[in-house]
Amino acid sequence: MKKYRKLLIPVAIIAAIAGAIAFALFKLSQDEVLNMADVYATIKTVSVYFIPSLVIVVAFIAALIIFRNKSKRFKFWLKWESVIALLVSILISTNVVLFGPMSSILNLNYAKINDVKESTYKKNQDLTETIANEGTVLLKNEDQMLPLQDKGQKLNVFGWGATNPVYGGTGSGNVDTSNAVDIEKSLKNADFELNEKLLDFYRDYREDRPVVGMWEQDWTLPEPGAKDYKQSLIDDAKKFSDTAMITITRVGGEGADLPVDMKGKDIQYNGRKDDFEKGEHFLELSKSEKEMVDLVTSNFKNVIVLVNASNAMELGWINDYDNIKSAIWMPGAGATGFNALGKVLSGEVNPSGRTVDTFVYDLTKTPTWNNFGDFSYENSDYKLINYVEGIYVGYKYYETKYENKDEEYRKEVQYPFGYGLSYTTFDQSMSKITQKGDKLSFDVTVKNNGKTSGKEVVQIYNNPPYTNGGLEKAATNLVDFAKTKELKPGESQTIPFEISQEELASFDTYHSGAYVLEKGQYNLQLKSNSHDTLASEAYEVKETIVYNEDNKRSSDEKAATVKFKDFVEGEVTYLSRKDNFANYDEVTKSPVKRELTDLEKDGLTNVKTYKLENDDKDKMPITGAKNGLVLNDLKGLEYDDKKWDQLLDQLSVKDMTKLIANGGYQTLPVKSVGKVQTYDFDGPAGISSFFVKNSNGTAFPTATMIATTWNKELAEARGHGVGEEASQMGISGWYGPAMNIHRNAFAGRNFEYYSEDGVVSGAMAAAEIKGAMDKGVYTYMKHFALNDQETNRTDLLLTWSTEQAVREIYLKPFEDAVKKGGATAAMSAFNYIGNEWAGGSATLLNDVLRGEWGFRGFVLTDYFGGYKYMDADKAIRNGNDAMLSTNGEMGATLDDTTSATSVKAMRTATHNILYTVANSRAYEKDVKKTPLMAWEKTTYTVNIIVIVALASLQILAIAIYRKKTKLNRL
């Protein structure tokens, strides 16, 4: 054994390198950057490159055995040369691994991210507070209890959440709130004196908030029950003040939807066992919370309720207590947003927020209740979700169902969509409509009739003509909105509105196959919310207008015609307004367990069943040309400029393959065209990164709170703020904003999305995108599309809907983001739309996104985990240009890189990526060549040192060998 001990050195080196790589990958998995499947796949790929080193070790051992009787001089030479050969092999293999499969991960791990200027942070913290000021919704204010205007007023704050408020959500929308302004600090900043004993009681009860993470969720609500409060604590609180604030919080996040049954399978809840009965859900009060509410309302005269949750909760209990006189809704407020709370309570800020979802008394009676969550087919791996409600999402159902039935409506709906109170009163009046061509123009004048300055929201709705059994239409549809400036008492402001009549059209799937403006009377209504009308002006359409190929909408690049129907509807019956929703009970039942039908299977593929089909007419594109162009030469040029072909000709197949496969959080450098490395970071609530620690930007309020401002200018300012921070950090792409629909109150990522309404969502998204792009940052509008729940999102989820609903509800925000916001990047969704994977649907990504809307830019998948259906070859052939992968594994690397069809698709995908990057901040300054990354420079330096060391060893070995030879001759 002694004579073979030198073998331990190279073996140890190999083991150390392999171990270091494995540990680094495992660490990334623990940081939720990679999943373990990625880790195993990467290790498998990397290990292949070290086979030559192992072969040398085996050959060395064999040689020692074979030549064991040779002279010591020969064996000395054999050992030294074998060790040097092994070290050279390890050096070469390590470099191949570092500059090959590990390069994209190293690009991220060792990214040089600049600091954000303190002045920018300060400006965005102020903006965060402004958003919260305008996004806080006053739900109730009886006897004008608020504002509490006494200087230094004492306040008892109840509810464990008061010491652990919800600032945002988890997953890609998570942000750093370690230095955030909490509720306590907010109230003290507003000169309220708080009951410290009460706050200490909650801190002692539990310090940390249960984690609702991406991979594991603890849904515990750590609220003390009535028996946990000592009578002395309550007695002291009553002496302290007769005013109390109850805090109720709920959190959501990526990876899981909120529990609809707290006693359900796999629901982790470590609180009181009797907090929930079977069938009770997360968005109602727990038993402990009910006891706390009873305790507070039975001991205090004036009670305020703070609801700190982005998901619309059941709040009927607020009306059950006479001394709950005021209630406030604050979705996740971000790092400094809770400062607004103290200002709203004190009257320094007059709340002007409005709801962006419909708050109902009973969430189990909504049209989506039975068709949300976990459903699967028999004898199949596929899951399903049926959007049976069609276009009747949120307020569109309730306002239609209960049109002219106010008493019945108010039994179902507690707070309508667009609802919110103020400390002052406003009068709104609407002028007559004038028409010029397609444009309908009118003014709304708002006057502050109260004694307090404040802002008012102006909401315009369309009430279209409806024929029983005809084209589906909701009775009320938001078409536009605006927010006034701060109006002083007695001050007025006139806001002009111009609405295209094509915006009032409905999509007619089964007859005209296009958008249609049916003849009849349309009422443009000025409302204080979706239910309460302030004024209405009629507009007559004398003849039906069809917006088909011969008469496309002015906003369309190509006419929007039927494209989804054959694969998106499945064999599902959808809700109809006919006879006042006569089919409601039958349609909204839970889906019956059954097998996929032949119609639903037609065209359905996954990684096992998808077959590559090449077009023999395709010609192999030119590659590797020496045209002398760099990407910098093409910035500002049109997408179809002929110069692009010359640049694309310079690319090699390898260039395109790497760029497409490694699109996770970056776009790779491409030396053949002088393309620089760019970084693309999460997330919707502010810049953050799984890879690069301490690279967080401002923690802005959630998308829901941005939407509750109903202020497009503030949304644009938020986009500008994110863009400015990203630009200063050296980040070119932003994984946001997210604009899926609040289809159901229990969706885990509702905090990350704006609203149940497509118009509000689209307006806010377009404004944010415009703001970010003004700073040169391209924004990935996501998740495109119909990714409205977390359950089964990566588990072959078939999402069935009607083409009308797809277009009018779920694609509307994305359409506005492109047409009005100018989006140049998108992230496709995990789910299938009907039976086509969203990331491989040419109908969605080419025909509609690019064809109808005129989108120019690139589409990235959501996290590329394979999941049995994500396929890179299918993606690029259908309009999805890059894979959100950091290692090219799990199917993210193309299988076909030789056929003309594939290379042609690769060229198009690369064109889309390069076009977006060339027109971003990455090329604000002239960039003529691709600079080396910091880790590359370090690696080259280490290589030189190692090569010199190896050369020295070789020289030393030769010198010793010659000396031994000389001695042997003597």
KOLZADO-809676 format. One record per residue (C-alpha): residue in three letters; x, y, z. Coordinates in steps of 0.05 Angstrom, whole numbers. Layout:
N
resn X Y Z
Ala X Y Z
...
This chain:
970
resn X Y Z
Met 0 0 0
Lys 58 46 17
Lys 84 48 -54
Tyr 15 67 -82
Arg 2 123 -33
Lys 21 176 -84
Leu -42 154 -121
Leu -83 184 -66
Ile -63 254 -85
Pro -95 256 -155
Val -154 215 -132
Ala -164 265 -75
Ile -160 323 -125
Ile -213 292 -169
Ala -257 277 -109
Ala -248 349 -83
Ile -267 380 -150
Ala -328 334 -157
Gly -348 347 -86
Ala -342 422 -94
Ile -386 421 -156
Ala -437 376 -122
Phe -439 420 -60
Ala -448 483 -101
Leu -505 452 -140
Phe -537 426 -76
Lys -532 495 -45
Leu -568 524 -105
Ser -623 473 -96
Gln -631 493 -23
Asp -635 566 -45
Glu -693 546 -91
Val -652 564 -153
Leu -648 493 -178
Asn -689 433 -160
Met -656 367 -143
Ala -672 338 -211
Asp -630 395 -241
Val -574 379 -192
Tyr -572 305 -211
Ala -575 322 -285
Thr -518 372 -279
Ile -474 324 -240
Lys -488 270 -292
Thr -467 318 -348
Val -406 345 -312
Ser -380 276 -291
Val -372 254 -363
Tyr -317 306 -373
Phe -274 273 -320
Ile -274 204 -351
Pro -206 216 -385
Ser -176 231 -316
Leu -204 166 -289
Val -178 129 -350
Ile -108 156 -335
Val -113 134 -263
Val -135 64 -284
Ala -80 61 -338
Phe -29 84 -286
Ile -48 28 -238
Ala -47 -22 -294
Ala 21 2 -317
Leu 49 -4 -246
Ile 25 -76 -244
Ile 50 -93 -313
Phe 118 -60 -304
Arg 127 -79 -231
Asn 193 -113 -246
Lys 222 -54 -283
Ser 278 -12 -255
Lys 266 41 -203
Arg 287 93 -253
Phe 234 70 -302
Lys 180 68 -248
Phe 200 137 -225
Trp 191 163 -296
Leu 124 126 -302
Lys 97 155 -237
Trp 118 226 -250
Glu 93 228 -321
Ser 28 195 -302
Val 16 245 -246
Ile 32 304 -292
Ala -12 274 -347
Leu -68 266 -296
Leu -61 337 -271
Val -62 363 -343
Ser -123 321 -357
Ile -158 349 -295
Leu -139 420 -315
Ile -167 411 -385
Ser -231 376 -360
Thr -242 429 -308
Asn -236 484 -360
Val -283 448 -407
Val -334 442 -351
Leu -326 514 -328
Phe -330 544 -398
Gly -382 493 -420
Pro -441 466 -378
Met -424 507 -316
Ser -411 573 -351
Ser -482 600 -347
Ile -487 584 -272
Leu -419 617 -260
Asn -441 678 -299
Leu -497 686 -249
Asn -462 664 -185
Tyr -405 712 -197
Ala -445 768 -229
Lys -418 837 -215
Ile -479 875 -191
Asn -472 949 -176
Asp -502 984 -116
Val -565 1025 -122
Lys -555 1098 -106
Glu -580 1118 -37
Ser -619 1175 -69
Thr -655 1124 -114
Tyr -672 1080 -55
Lys -699 1140 -18
Lys -741 1162 -77
Asn -770 1092 -85
Gln -784 1085 -11
Asp -823 1149 -16
Leu -859 1122 -77
Thr -875 1058 -40
Glu -907 1100 15
Thr -945 1141 -36
Ile -973 1078 -68
Ala -996 1054 0
Asn -1026 1122 15
Glu -1069 1117 -47
Gly -1078 1042 -46
Thr -1106 1036 24
Val -1181 1022 20
Leu -1229 1048 72
Leu -1283 994 75
Lys -1325 1021 132
Asn -1329 1085 172
Glu -1392 1092 213
Asp -1402 1154 254
Gln -1340 1182 220
Met -1298 1147 271
Leu -1238 1158 228
Pro -1195 1196 226
Leu -1171 1194 298
Gln -1147 1266 300
Asp -1127 1275 372
Lys -1052 1286 377
Gly -1018 1229 415
Gln -1081 1188 418
Lys -1074 1122 455
Leu -1089 1058 416
Asn -1093 985 435
Val -1070 942 377
Phe -1097 871 378
Gly -1080 811 334
Trp -1014 773 329
Gly -1006 798 258
Ala -996 868 285
Thr -925 847 305
Asn -915 806 241
Pro -951 840 184
Val -952 815 112
Tyr -910 859 67
Gly -916 818 4
Gly -914 744 -15
Thr -866 687 -26
Gly -830 655 -85
Ser -806 697 -144
Gly -847 755 -116
Asn -810 753 -50
Val -769 814 -31
Asp -724 835 26
Thr -765 867 82
Ser -715 859 138
Asn -713 934 149
Ala -786 947 133
Val -831 995 169
Asp -880 952 209
Ile -947 969 238
Glu -919 990 306
Lys -869 1038 275
Ser -921 1066 228
Leu -968 1083 285
Lys -914 1113 328
Asn -889 1154 268
Ala -960 1183 266
Asp -955 1201 340
Phe -1001 1147 366
Glu -985 1121 436
Leu -989 1045 436
Asn -1002 995 491
Glu -932 964 497
Lys -955 908 544
Leu -1003 884 491
Leu -949 884 437
Asp -900 848 482
Phe -954 796 495
Tyr -957 780 420
Arg -882 781 412
Asp -874 731 469
Tyr -929 687 441
Arg -890 676 376
Glu -834 717 345
Asp -831 690 274
Arg -885 682 220
Pro -897 610 196
Val -865 600 129
Val -908 592 68
Gly -853 573 19
Met -848 547 -52
Trp -834 475 -32
Glu -867 471 36
Gln -923 510 69
Asp -941 520 142
Trp -1011 550 143
Thr -1011 561 218
Leu -1046 624 242
Pro -1010 637 309
Glu -1067 676 341
Pro -1076 672 417
Gly -1144 648 438
Ala -1187 682 491
Lys -1159 640 547
Asp -1088 663 530
Tyr -1105 735 551
Lys -1098 748 625
Gln -1154 789 654
Ser -1103 838 680
Leu -1078 850 609
Ile -1149 866 585
Asp -1163 909 646
Asp -1100 949 635
Ala -1117 957 561
Lys -1186 984 578
Lys -1154 1035 625
Phe -1104 1052 571
Ser -1156 1069 517
Asp -1227 1054 496
Thr -1203 1050 423
Ala -1175 986 394
Met -1151 962 327
Ile -1158 889 307
Thr -1106 863 257
Ile -1122 803 212
Thr -1068 779 164
Arg -1063 726 110
Val -1003 708 67
Gly -997 672 0
Gly -941 652 -45
Glu -915 616 -105
Gly -921 541 -107
Ala -987 529 -70
Asp -1057 556 -69
Leu -1090 575 -4
Pro -1126 517 31
Val -1199 511 15
Asp -1205 459 71
Met -1160 469 131
Lys -1170 396 151
Gly -1152 373 81
Lys -1098 324 61
Asp -1026 349 68
Ile -1047 415 100
Gln -995 432 153
Tyr -1026 470 211
Asn -991 473 278
Gly -1039 519 314
Arg -1098 500 357
Lys -1129 435 334
Asp -1199 465 339
Asp -1182 529 301
Phe -1218 501 240
Glu -1271 448 228
Lys -1270 403 167
Gly -1291 443 106
Glu -1272 511 134
His -1222 550 93
Phe -1162 596 101
Leu -1199 660 83
Glu -1247 658 141
Leu -1231 671 213
Ser -1200 616 256
Lys -1233 600 322
Ser -1176 636 358
Glu -1187 698 315
Lys -1262 696 328
Glu -1248 692 403
Met -1201 751 398
Val -1253 792 359
Asp -1306 775 411
Leu -1259 794 467
Val -1241 861 436
Thr -1312 880 416
Ser -1339 863 484
Asn -1289 907 520
Phe -1277 967 475
Lys -1324 1021 451
Asn -1290 1040 387
Val -1260 985 344
Ile -1222 990 278
Val -1206 929 236
Leu -1144 925 193
Val -1146 870 140
Asn -1075 858 116
Ala -1082 807 59
Ser -1078 809 -17
Asn -1131 754 -23
Ala -1203 776 -16
Met -1227 748 50
Glu -1296 734 78
Leu -1309 796 120
Gly -1383 791 137
Trp -1365 787 211
Ile -1345 861 208
Asn -1419 877 203
Asp -1438 833 262
Tyr -1409 880 315
Asp -1438 949 326
Asn -1374 976 356
Ile -1332 955 295
Lys -1342 1024 265
Ser -1285 1026 216
Ala -1248 977 172
Ile -1187 985 127
Trp -1159 938 73
Met -1084 940 62
Pro -1055 887 15
Gly -980 875 21
Ala -952 945 31
Gly -878 933 16
Ala -819 960 56
Thr -845 1029 75
Gly -918 1024 56
Phe -944 1013 126
Asn -926 1085 142
Ala -992 1099 106
Leu -1031 1064 160
Gly -1014 1114 214
Lys -1026 1172 167
Val -1094 1145 146
Leu -1115 1134 218
Ser -1092 1203 238
Gly -1123 1238 178
Glu -1057 1263 149
Val -1076 1220 88
Asn -1146 1215 61
Pro -1154 1143 35
Ser -1171 1139 -39
Gly -1160 1065 -54
Arg -1214 1022 -86
Thr -1224 947 -86
Val -1199 908 -146
Asp -1237 845 -129
Thr -1308 830 -108
Phe -1314 815 -34
Val -1371 765 -23
Tyr -1400 740 41
Asp -1391 667 23
Leu -1332 645 -20
Thr -1360 574 -26
Lys -1417 601 -68
Thr -1376 634 -122
Pro -1380 607 -193
Thr -1308 581 -189
Trp -1311 547 -120
Asn -1322 476 -147
Asn -1274 484 -206
Phe -1210 507 -173
Gly -1156 462 -146
Asp -1136 389 -157
Phe -1172 349 -211
Ser -1147 293 -255
Tyr -1169 247 -310
Glu -1179 172 -304
Asn -1123 128 -332
Ser -1081 189 -347
Asp -1025 232 -318
Tyr -1060 295 -342
Lys -1094 342 -294
Leu -1150 391 -310
Ile -1182 456 -290
Asn -1247 478 -322
Tyr -1260 553 -327
Val -1335 538 -329
Glu -1355 609 -312
Gly -1334 633 -381
Ile -1332 709 -384
Tyr -1370 717 -319
Val -1310 727 -273
Gly -1317 766 -208
Tyr -1363 826 -213
Lys -1384 809 -284
Tyr -1424 751 -256
Tyr -1455 786 -196
Glu -1473 850 -233
Thr -1505 809 -288
Lys -1540 758 -245
Tyr -1570 811 -199
Glu -1581 867 -250
Asn -1638 910 -223
Lys -1642 864 -161
Asp -1607 906 -110
Glu -1633 871 -48
Glu -1612 802 -72
Tyr -1545 830 -95
Arg -1528 859 -27
Lys -1541 792 6
Glu -1485 762 -36
Val -1436 819 -44
Gln -1407 857 15
Tyr -1359 904 -21
Pro -1367 912 -97
Phe -1309 916 -146
Gly -1284 988 -147
Tyr -1311 1004 -78
Gly -1279 1049 -27
Leu -1296 1106 20
Ser -1265 1173 34
Tyr -1262 1224 90
Thr -1296 1274 44
Thr -1353 1272 -6
Phe -1349 1282 -81
Asp -1399 1298 -135
Gln -1388 1269 -205
Ser -1425 1291 -268
Met -1420 1266 -339
Ser -1427 1306 -403
Lys -1463 1283 -466
Ile -1426 1236 -513
Thr -1400 1263 -578
Gln -1377 1218 -634
Lys -1323 1231 -685
Gly -1311 1170 -728
Asp -1297 1111 -683
Lys -1284 1155 -622
Leu -1334 1169 -567
Ser -1316 1230 -526
Phe -1344 1258 -461
Asp -1321 1293 -398
Val -1330 1277 -325
Thr -1328 1334 -275
Val -1311 1317 -203
Lys -1323 1366 -146
Asn -1301 1359 -74
Asn -1363 1377 -34
Gly -1334 1360 34
Lys -1288 1394 83
Thr -1225 1351 72
Ser -1178 1349 13
Gly -1177 1283 -24
Lys -1173 1244 -89
Glu -1230 1210 -125
Val -1232 1152 -174
Val -1273 1160 -238
Gln -1299 1093 -265
Ile -1331 1084 -333
Tyr -1370 1021 -349
Asn -1404 994 -411
Asn -1474 965 -407
Pro -1485 932 -475
Pro -1548 907 -508
Tyr -1561 833 -496
Thr -1607 783 -531
Asn -1629 724 -488
Gly -1591 663 -512
Gly -1547 705 -558
Leu -1475 728 -554
Glu -1451 725 -481
Lys -1444 794 -450
Ala -1438 817 -378
Ala -1485 872 -357
Thr -1428 915 -331
Asn -1358 920 -360
Leu -1304 969 -339
Val -1276 1004 -401
Asp -1234 1060 -371
Phe -1217 1097 -307
Ala -1178 1156 -281
Lys -1159 1187 -215
Thr -1164 1260 -198
Lys -1110 1304 -170
Glu -1114 1323 -96
Leu -1178 1365 -94
Lys -1186 1417 -40
Pro -1255 1429 -10
Gly -1298 1462 -63
Glu -1247 1449 -118
Ser -1267 1415 -184
Gln -1230 1378 -239
Thr -1255 1358 -308
Ile -1227 1294 -338
Pro -1236 1280 -412
Phe -1249 1209 -436
Glu -1242 1183 -507
Ile -1265 1111 -519
Ser -1262 1074 -585
Gln -1327 1040 -601
Glu -1287 978 -618
Glu -1270 973 -544
Leu -1343 959 -531
Ala -1344 898 -578
Ser -1351 826 -555
Phe -1316 766 -586
Asp -1366 723 -624
Thr -1335 654 -629
Tyr -1391 615 -662
His -1422 662 -714
Ser -1379 719 -739
Gly -1314 688 -714
Ala -1288 757 -694
Tyr -1301 816 -649
Val -1371 843 -660
Leu -1406 907 -640
Glu -1478 887 -643
Lys -1531 938 -661
Gly -1571 967 -604
Gln -1565 1015 -545
Tyr -1501 1018 -506
Asn -1500 1055 -440
Leu -1435 1086 -419
Gln -1442 1090 -343
Leu -1406 1133 -293
Lys -1403 1092 -229
Ser -1375 1097 -159
Asn -1362 1022 -163
Ser -1386 965 -207
His -1455 967 -175
Asp -1474 1039 -160
Thr -1489 1083 -220
Leu -1479 1158 -215
Ala -1496 1177 -287
Ser -1508 1143 -354
Glu -1507 1165 -426
Ala -1537 1123 -482
Tyr -1501 1109 -547
Glu -1537 1077 -606
Val -1505 1029 -655
Lys -1551 1026 -715
Glu -1519 969 -753
Thr -1477 911 -728
Ile -1402 920 -740
Val -1358 859 -750
Tyr -1284 868 -740
Asn -1259 814 -787
Glu -1204 810 -839
Asp -1240 863 -881
Asn -1249 910 -822
Lys -1198 896 -768
Arg -1197 936 -703
Ser -1151 996 -709
Ser -1107 969 -652
Asp -1095 902 -686
Glu -1037 886 -732
Lys -1080 830 -761
Ala -1153 818 -749
Ala -1170 778 -686
Thr -1207 718 -712
Val -1225 649 -684
Lys -1161 612 -668
Phe -1168 578 -600
Lys -1237 545 -603
Asp -1217 478 -631
Phe -1166 462 -576
Val -1184 506 -517
Glu -1257 488 -501
Gly -1253 413 -493
Glu -1317 376 -477
Val -1339 423 -422
Thr -1405 461 -415
Tyr -1397 534 -397
Leu -1440 583 -359
Ser -1490 622 -400
Arg -1530 685 -384
Lys -1589 653 -420
Asp -1652 656 -377
Asn -1612 690 -321
Phe -1560 635 -316
Ala -1609 577 -318
Asn -1552 527 -326
Tyr -1513 553 -265
Asp -1525 494 -217
Glu -1507 442 -269
Val -1447 477 -299
Thr -1413 499 -234
Lys -1412 430 -203
Ser -1345 396 -190
Pro -1320 360 -252
Val -1340 287 -258
Lys -1281 239 -259
Arg -1274 214 -330
Glu -1224 197 -384
Leu -1199 246 -436
Thr -1242 245 -498
Asp -1216 235 -568
Leu -1230 308 -582
Glu -1189 330 -522
Lys -1132 283 -540
Asp -1128 308 -612
Gly -1063 346 -616
Leu -1045 335 -543
Thr -971 320 -534
Asn -917 314 -480
Val -843 298 -483
Lys -857 224 -497
Thr -909 235 -552
Tyr -884 298 -587
Lys -853 281 -654
Leu -807 327 -692
Glu -833 341 -762
Asn -788 376 -812
Asp -809 414 -874
Asp -770 390 -935
Lys -780 459 -966
Asp -739 493 -912
Lys -670 515 -933
Met -611 512 -886
Pro -594 583 -862
Ile -524 611 -870
Thr -481 603 -808
Gly -411 625 -788
Ala -406 682 -839
Lys -353 736 -830
Asn -394 798 -844
Gly -359 842 -792
Leu -422 864 -756
Val -434 868 -682
Leu -501 873 -646
Asn -486 945 -628
Asp -492 962 -702
Leu -566 942 -702
Lys -593 979 -642
Gly -652 1022 -661
Leu -663 987 -728
Glu -731 957 -745
Tyr -741 883 -732
Asp -747 870 -807
Asp -687 911 -828
Lys -645 871 -878
Lys -582 883 -837
Trp -608 833 -786
Asp -599 777 -836
Gln -526 795 -845
Leu -515 793 -769
Leu -553 728 -760
Asp -511 696 -815
Gln -450 704 -769
Leu -479 659 -715
Ser -458 587 -708
Val -506 532 -690
Lys -469 525 -624
Asp -479 600 -610
Met -554 594 -620
Thr -560 529 -581
Lys -527 557 -519
Leu -565 623 -522
Ile -632 587 -527
Ala -618 533 -475
Asn -589 577 -420
Gly -639 634 -414
Gly -648 630 -339
Tyr -638 698 -306
Gln -593 721 -362
Thr -579 722 -436
Leu -510 694 -452
Pro -454 731 -487
Val -444 713 -560
Lys -374 731 -585
Ser -389 720 -659
Val -436 780 -659
Gly -407 819 -601
Lys -467 807 -556
Val -455 823 -483
Gln -479 784 -423
Thr -543 811 -394
Tyr -576 795 -327
Asp -651 785 -318
Phe -675 784 -246
Asp -739 772 -208
Gly -789 795 -187
Pro -857 828 -191
Ala -851 864 -124
Gly -780 891 -137
Ile -712 869 -161
Ser -687 806 -126
Ser -644 746 -141
Phe -637 674 -118
Phe -566 673 -143
Val -535 739 -125
Lys -543 754 -51
Asn -551 825 -26
Ser -576 847 -94
Asn -646 866 -73
Gly -679 929 -96
Thr -736 966 -62
Ala -791 922 -34
Phe -850 955 -69
Pro -923 941 -50
Thr -955 880 -82
Ala -987 885 -150
Thr -1055 882 -116
Met -1040 945 -76
Ile -1013 980 -137
Ala -1079 965 -171
Thr -1120 989 -111
Thr -1092 1059 -124
Trp -1130 1061 -190
Asn -1075 1109 -210
Lys -1041 1095 -276
Glu -989 1149 -264
Leu -967 1116 -199
Ala -962 1049 -235
Glu -917 1081 -287
Ala -876 1113 -232
Arg -868 1044 -200
Gly -844 1015 -266
His -796 1073 -273
Gly -771 1061 -202
Val -757 987 -216
Gly -724 1004 -282
Glu -679 1057 -250
Glu -656 1009 -196
Ala -644 953 -247
Ser -606 1000 -292
Gln -561 1023 -235
Met -549 951 -214
Gly -530 931 -285
Ile -593 889 -296
Ser -626 892 -364
Gly -687 847 -357
Trp -742 845 -304
Tyr -784 783 -291
Gly -847 824 -283
Pro -898 850 -281
Ala -944 791 -270
Met -1015 801 -295
Asn -1055 737 -288
Ile -1127 744 -264
His -1155 736 -194
Arg -1202 683 -220
Asn -1209 654 -150
Ala -1195 685 -82
Phe -1153 625 -61
Ala -1100 630 -116
Gly -1032 631 -82
Arg -1002 685 -125
Asn -1060 734 -125
Phe -1013 782 -88
Glu -969 781 -150
Tyr -1027 797 -197
Tyr -1070 859 -201
Ser -1143 843 -203
Glu -1202 800 -224
Asp -1212 850 -281
Gly -1173 851 -346
Val -1179 926 -358
Val -1150 946 -291
Ser -1096 893 -298
Gly -1079 915 -369
Ala -1076 989 -352
Met -1031 978 -292
Ala -986 928 -329
Ala -979 974 -390
Ala -961 1033 -346
Glu -909 994 -307
Ile -878 966 -370
Lys -874 1035 -402
Gly -841 1062 -339
Ala -788 1007 -336
Met -774 1011 -411
Asp -761 1086 -404
Lys -699 1065 -365
Gly -679 1014 -418
Val -702 953 -380
Tyr -741 901 -419
Thr -798 870 -379
Tyr -823 799 -381
Met -898 804 -377
Lys -920 740 -344
His -947 686 -340
Phe -973 681 -411
Ala -1028 657 -402
Leu -1084 627 -360
Asn -1036 610 -304
Asp -1087 630 -251
Gln -1074 576 -199
Glu -1013 543 -169
Thr -1042 474 -159
Asn -1016 425 -212
Arg -986 482 -252
Thr -926 438 -271
Asp -964 373 -272
Leu -992 368 -342
Leu -1049 416 -326
Leu -1101 424 -382
Thr -1137 490 -374
Trp -1204 491 -410
Ser -1242 555 -426
Thr -1280 589 -482
Glu -1245 629 -535
Gln -1287 689 -516
Ala -1265 685 -443
Val -1193 673 -463
Arg -1192 736 -504
Glu -1236 783 -463
Ile -1212 764 -394
Tyr -1146 727 -391
Leu -1108 755 -451
Lys -1134 826 -442
Pro -1078 848 -394
Phe -1024 820 -440
Glu -1056 851 -501
Asp -1055 920 -468
Ala -984 908 -443
Val -962 899 -515
Lys -1006 950 -550
Lys -1004 1006 -498
Gly -942 988 -457
Gly -896 967 -514
Ala -873 902 -481
Thr -814 868 -516
Ala -808 805 -472
Ala -856 754 -444
Met -854 693 -400
Ser -898 636 -422
Ala -938 597 -371
Phe -928 527 -343
Asn -998 503 -359
Tyr -1032 479 -421
Ile -1083 525 -454
Gly -1135 473 -473
Asn -1090 417 -497
Glu -1031 459 -521
Trp -974 475 -474
Ala -971 551 -468
Gly -896 550 -482
Gly -906 510 -546
Ser -970 540 -574
Ala -959 573 -642
Thr -1031 598 -638
Leu -1016 637 -574
Leu -944 659 -587
Asn -943 670 -662
Asp -1014 679 -688
Val -1041 722 -631
Leu -982 753 -594
Arg -940 769 -655
Gly -992 765 -711
Glu -1052 801 -682
Trp -1019 846 -630
Gly -954 862 -667
Phe -907 840 -611
Arg -833 845 -628
Gly -787 812 -578
Phe -774 745 -546
Val -812 695 -504
Leu -780 657 -447
Thr -809 595 -413
Asp -824 594 -340
Tyr -773 554 -299
Phe -751 497 -344
Gly -758 435 -302
Gly -779 388 -357
Tyr -840 363 -319
Lys -855 310 -372
Tyr -881 361 -423
Met -833 420 -430
Asp -794 410 -494
Ala -744 459 -523
Asp -751 434 -594
Lys -827 443 -591
Ala -818 511 -559
Ile -774 544 -612
Arg -815 516 -669
Asn -877 549 -640
Gly -854 617 -619
Asn -820 607 -551
Asp -749 631 -559
Ala -710 614 -496
Met -712 566 -437
Leu -710 591 -366
Ser -654 543 -349
Thr -587 557 -317
Asn -553 493 -339
Gly -587 471 -404
Glu -611 407 -371
Met -679 373 -363
Gly -692 378 -438
Ala -674 452 -444
Thr -621 437 -497
Leu -646 423 -567
Asp -646 352 -593
Asp -647 373 -666
Thr -592 422 -686
Thr -580 395 -755
Ser -644 399 -795
Ala -660 461 -836
Thr -727 467 -801
Ser -695 468 -732
Val -637 515 -750
Lys -687 562 -783
Ala -728 563 -718
Met -665 573 -678
Arg -647 632 -722
Thr -715 664 -711
Ala -711 652 -636
Thr -641 683 -633
His -665 742 -675
Asn -721 755 -625
Ile -673 752 -566
Leu -621 796 -599
Tyr -673 847 -620
Thr -697 856 -549
Val -627 861 -519
Ala -601 909 -573
Asn -657 957 -556
Ser -645 955 -481
Arg -600 991 -432
Ala -546 938 -447
Tyr -531 978 -510
Glu -543 1049 -486
Lys -469 1059 -496
Asp -432 1033 -557
Val -408 961 -544
Lys -363 934 -599
Lys -340 869 -567
Thr -359 819 -513
Pro -317 832 -450
Leu -292 775 -407
Met -332 758 -345
Ala -298 767 -277
Trp -296 692 -264
Glu -267 681 -333
Lys -210 728 -318
Thr -198 693 -252
Thr -199 625 -286
Tyr -148 647 -339
Thr -103 674 -284
Val -107 608 -245
Asn -95 570 -310
Ile -30 608 -322
Ile -7 595 -251
Val -24 520 -256
Ile 9 513 -324
Val 72 546 -298
Ala 70 500 -238
Leu 60 438 -282
Ala 116 461 -328
Ser 161 469 -267
Leu 142 399 -244
Gln 158 372 -312
Ile 225 406 -313
Leu 239 381 -242
Ala 219 310 -262
Ile 266 313 -322
Ala 323 338 -280
Ile 314 284 -227
Tyr 306 231 -281
Arg 372 253 -314
Lys 406 253 -247
Lys 382 182 -233
Thr 405 161 -302
Lys 474 190 -290
Leu 480 156 -223
Asn 458 91 -253
Arg 513 95 -304
Leu 564 106 -250
